[in-house]
Amino acid sequence: MAAAVLAAPQASAAPPNAAVAAAPHKSAPSGSDRVCWDEKPTGTHFPIHVCANRDELELRRRRDQDALNQKPRNESAGAFSAAH
C-alpha cells in the first residue's frame, strides 16, 4: 500500500520541460518597466520597499557615477595618513 502511494506522484508528475514550454515568451525589458526591491537604510534593520522604472534607475546610475567621477580624490587625507 505504501508503495502505491509513493508511486502515484511520480506517475502523474509532468516532465521537467513542460513548465518551461508552457511559460509565455517575455520580450526584452523596456524603459517603462517598473522594478521594485527592498532596501535597508543605514542605521536600521527595517527594510523599505522602493519602486522605480528602468529609465529612472539608469538616470540615477549615471548621475551617481558622474558625481563620483567629479569628486576630487585626496589620497593623503584620512585617519591613517602621515600628514598629522
TORPA-4810 file (N, C-alpha, C, O; in nm, 3 decimals):
<nodes>
NODE_1_0.082_-0.118_0.000_0.000_0.000_0.000_0.087_0.125_0.000_0.058_0.220_-0.073_M
NODE_2_0.192_0.128_0.079_0.281_0.243_0.084_0.351_0.261_-0.050_0.376_0.374_-0.091_A
NODE_3_0.382_0.153_-0.118_0.448_0.162_-0.248_0.354_0.226_-0.350_0.399_0.303_-0.435_A
NODE_4_0.225_0.197_-0.342_0.129_0.256_-0.435_0.115_0.406_-0.410_0.100_0.483_-0.505_A
NODE_5_0.120_0.448_-0.285_0.110_0.590_-0.252_0.234_0.664_-0.300_0.223_0.775_-0.352_V
NODE_6_0.351_0.605_-0.284_0.474_0.669_-0.327_0.486_0.671_-0.479_0.544_0.765_-0.534_L
NODE_7_0.434_0.571_-0.547_0.446_0.564_-0.691_0.348_0.658_-0.761_0.373_0.699_-0.874_A
NODE_8_0.237_0.690_-0.699_0.135_0.773_-0.763_0.186_0.912_-0.801_0.159_0.954_-0.914_A
NODE_9_0.257_0.986_-0.715_0.301_1.117_-0.756_0.403_1.112_-0.870_0.406_1.202_-0.954_P
NODE_10_0.486_1.011_-0.875_0.584_1.001_-0.980_0.518_0.974_-1.114_0.562_1.026_-1.217_Q
NODE_11_0.412_0.896_-1.115_0.346_0.862_-1.240_0.271_0.983_-1.297_0.261_0.996_-1.419_A
NODE_12_0.219_1.070_-1.212_0.141_1.182_-1.261_0.223_1.311_-1.276_0.170_1.413_-1.320_S
NODE_13_0.349_1.306_-1.239_0.432_1.427_-1.249_0.459_1.460_-1.395_0.485_1.371_-1.476_A
NODE_14_0.453_1.589_-1.428_0.480_1.633_-1.564_0.630_1.633_-1.588_0.708_1.648_-1.494_A
NODE_15_0.672_1.618_-1.713_0.815_1.624_-1.741_0.871_1.762_-1.705_0.797_1.860_-1.711_P
NODE_16_1.000_1.771_-1.667_1.056_1.897_-1.621_1.048_2.008_-1.726_1.039_2.125_-1.688_P
NODE_17_1.052_1.978_-1.853_1.049_2.079_-1.958_0.908_2.130_-1.987_0.893_2.228_-2.060_N
NODE_18_0.806_2.066_-1.933_0.668_2.105_-1.961_0.639_2.245_-1.907_0.570_2.323_-1.972_A
NODE_19_0.691_2.278_-1.789_0.667_2.410_-1.732_0.736_2.518_-1.813_0.682_2.628_-1.829_A
NODE_20_0.852_2.489_-1.865_0.926_2.586_-1.946_0.854_2.608_-2.078_0.843_2.721_-2.124_V
NODE_21_0.804_2.502_-2.138_0.736_2.514_-2.266_0.603_2.587_-2.251_0.560_2.655_-2.344_A
NODE_22_0.537_2.574_-2.136_0.407_2.636_-2.116_0.418_2.783_-2.078_0.321_2.858_-2.089_A
NODE_23_0.535_2.826_-2.033_0.553_2.965_-1.992_0.550_3.057_-2.115_0.610_3.024_-2.217_A
NODE_24_0.481_3.170_-2.106_0.477_3.262_-2.220_0.613_3.327_-2.242_0.688_3.348_-2.148_P
NODE_25_0.643_3.358_-2.366_0.769_3.422_-2.400_0.761_3.570_-2.365_0.669_3.640_-2.408_H
NODE_26_0.857_3.617_-2.288_0.860_3.758_-2.250_0.959_3.832_-2.339_1.064_3.779_-2.375_K
NODE_27_0.923_3.954_-2.374_1.013_4.035_-2.455_1.119_4.100_-2.365_1.111_4.090_-2.242_S
NODE_28_1.214_4.164_-2.426_1.319_4.231_-2.351_1.258_4.343_-2.268_1.159_4.404_-2.309_A
NODE_29_1.316_4.372_-2.151_1.259_4.477_-2.068_1.270_4.613_-2.134_1.371_4.645_-2.197_P
NODE_30_1.165_4.692_-2.119_1.167_4.827_-2.175_1.195_4.926_-2.064_1.197_4.890_-1.946_S
NODE_31_1.217_5.050_-2.101_1.248_5.153_-2.004_1.132_5.189_-1.914_1.152_5.248_-1.808_G
NODE_32_1.011_5.155_-1.954_0.895_5.188_-1.873_0.856_5.076_-1.778_0.759_5.090_-1.703_S
NODE_33_0.929_4.964_-1.779_0.901_4.855_-1.686_0.927_4.901_-1.543_1.026_4.969_-1.516_D
NODE_34_0.838_4.865_-1.452_0.850_4.902_-1.312_0.925_4.793_-1.239_0.894_4.674_-1.253_R
NODE_35_1.024_4.832_-1.160_1.106_4.739_-1.084_1.096_4.777_-0.937_1.106_4.895_-0.903_V
NODE_36_1.075_4.680_-0.850_1.065_4.705_-0.707_1.164_4.617_-0.632_1.195_4.506_-0.674_C
NODE_37_1.214_4.669_-0.519_1.308_4.594_-0.437_1.301_4.649_-0.295_1.244_4.755_-0.271_W
NODE_38_1.362_4.577_-0.201_1.369_4.619_-0.062_1.510_4.669_-0.033_1.607_4.606_-0.073_D
NODE_39_1.521_4.782_0.036_1.649_4.839_0.077_1.648_4.858_0.228_1.545_4.891_0.286_E
NODE_40_1.763_4.837_0.290_1.778_4.866_0.433_1.859_4.994_0.445_1.979_4.994_0.416_K
NODE_41_1.796_5.104_0.486_1.871_5.228_0.506_1.976_5.210_0.616_1.958_5.129_0.707_P
NODE_42_2.084_5.284_0.607_2.190_5.277_0.706_2.135_5.311_0.844_2.066_5.412_0.861_T
NODE_43_2.167_5.228_0.940_2.128_5.253_1.078_1.998_5.187_1.119_1.950_5.210_1.230_G
NODE_44_1.939_5.106_1.033_1.814_5.039_1.069_1.812_4.897_1.014_1.881_4.865_0.917_T
NODE_45_1.734_4.813_1.077_1.715_4.677_1.029_1.583_4.663_0.954_1.550_4.555_0.905_H
NODE_46_1.508_4.773_0.945_1.378_4.768_0.881_1.390_4.807_0.734_1.423_4.922_0.703_F
NODE_47_1.364_4.715_0.643_1.375_4.749_0.501_1.259_4.836_0.455_1.149_4.831_0.511_P
NODE_48_1.285_4.915_0.352_1.179_4.993_0.288_1.161_4.939_0.147_1.257_4.893_0.085_I
NODE_49_1.040_4.945_0.099_1.007_4.896_-0.035_1.019_5.013_-0.132_0.952_5.115_-0.114_H
NODE_50_1.104_4.998_-0.235_1.130_5.105_-0.330_1.092_5.056_-0.469_1.122_4.942_-0.506_V
NODE_51_1.027_5.142_-0.546_0.991_5.110_-0.684_1.034_5.224_-0.776_1.028_5.341_-0.738_C
NODE_52_1.078_5.189_-0.896_1.115_5.288_-0.997_1.109_5.219_-1.133_1.113_5.097_-1.142_A
NODE_53_1.100_5.300_-1.239_1.106_5.236_-1.370_1.251_5.232_-1.417_1.337_5.299_-1.360_N
NODE_54_1.278_5.153_-1.518_1.416_5.130_-1.562_1.483_5.258_-1.611_1.604_5.274_-1.592_R
NODE_55_1.408_5.349_-1.672_1.466_5.476_-1.717_1.514_5.559_-1.598_1.622_5.618_-1.603_D
NODE_56_1.435_5.563_-1.491_1.475_5.637_-1.371_1.599_5.577_-1.308_1.687_5.649_-1.261_E
NODE_57_1.607_5.443_-1.306_1.724_5.377_-1.249_1.850_5.407_-1.330_1.956_5.430_-1.272_L
NODE_58_1.839_5.408_-1.462_1.953_5.439_-1.546_1.998_5.584_-1.526_2.118_5.611_-1.520_E
NODE_59_1.903_5.676_-1.516_1.936_5.816_-1.491_2.005_5.832_-1.356_2.104_5.905_-1.346_L
NODE_60_1.955_5.765_-1.253_2.016_5.771_-1.121_2.158_5.714_-1.124_2.250_5.771_-1.064_R
NODE_61_2.176_5.602_-1.195_2.308_5.540_-1.203_2.408_5.634_-1.270_2.522_5.647_-1.225_R
NODE_62_2.365_5.699_-1.379_2.455_5.793_-1.449_2.490_5.913_-1.362_2.606_5.954_-1.358_R
NODE_63_2.391_5.970_-1.292_2.418_6.085_-1.205_2.512_6.048_-1.090_2.603_6.123_-1.056_R
NODE_64_2.489_5.931_-1.031_2.577_5.885_-0.923_2.719_5.865_-0.974_2.815_5.903_-0.906_D
NODE_65_2.733_5.805_-1.091_2.866_5.782_-1.148_2.934_5.915_-1.180_3.054_5.930_-1.155_Q
NODE_66_2.861_6.011_-1.235_2.918_6.143_-1.265_2.964_6.213_-1.137_3.070_6.275_-1.135_D
NODE_67_2.885_6.202_-1.030_2.922_6.265_-0.904_3.050_6.203_-0.847_3.134_6.274_-0.794_A
NODE_68_3.064_6.072_-0.859_3.186_6.006_-0.811_3.307_6.045_-0.895_3.417_6.060_-0.843_L
NODE_69_3.287_6.060_-1.025_3.398_6.095_-1.113_3.442_6.239_-1.095_3.559_6.270_-1.118_N
NODE_70_3.352_6.329_-1.055_3.385_6.470_-1.038_3.444_6.501_-0.901_3.509_6.605_-0.885_Q
NODE_71_3.423_6.417_-0.804_3.472_6.443_-0.670_3.625_6.434_-0.669_3.681_6.334_-0.713_K
NODE_72_3.693_6.539_-0.621_3.839_6.531_-0.616_3.883_6.428_-0.513_3.828_6.419_-0.403_P
NODE_73_3.980_6.352_-0.551_4.029_6.247_-0.462_4.153_6.297_-0.390_4.254_6.329_-0.453_R
NODE_74_4.145_6.304_-0.259_4.257_6.347_-0.178_4.308_6.224_-0.105_4.256_6.187_0.000_N
NODE_75_4.408_6.161_-0.161_4.454_6.033_-0.107_4.536_6.049_0.019_4.559_5.950_0.090_E
NODE_76_4.583_6.169_0.050_4.664_6.185_0.171_4.578_6.210_0.294_4.628_6.200_0.406_S
NODE_77_4.451_6.242_0.277_4.363_6.268_0.390_4.307_6.138_0.443_4.288_6.042_0.369_A
NODE_78_4.282_6.137_0.571_4.221_6.020_0.632_4.280_5.995_0.771_4.375_6.062_0.812_G
NODE_79_4.225_5.902_0.841_4.265_5.876_0.977_4.406_5.818_0.987_4.473_5.837_1.089_A
NODE_80_4.451_5.750_0.885_4.580_5.683_0.891_4.687_5.750_0.807_4.790_5.689_0.780_F
NODE_81_4.663_5.873_0.766_4.762_5.941_0.683_4.879_5.990_0.768_4.865_6.008_0.889_S
NODE_82_4.993_6.013_0.706_5.114_6.055_0.776_5.120_6.207_0.793_5.215_6.257_0.853_A
NODE_83_5.022_6.280_0.742_5.024_6.425_0.744_4.965_6.484_0.872_4.911_6.595_0.867_A
NODE_84_4.972_6.417_0.983_4.919_6.471_1.109_5.015_6.561_1.175_4.986_6.616_1.281_H
</nodes>
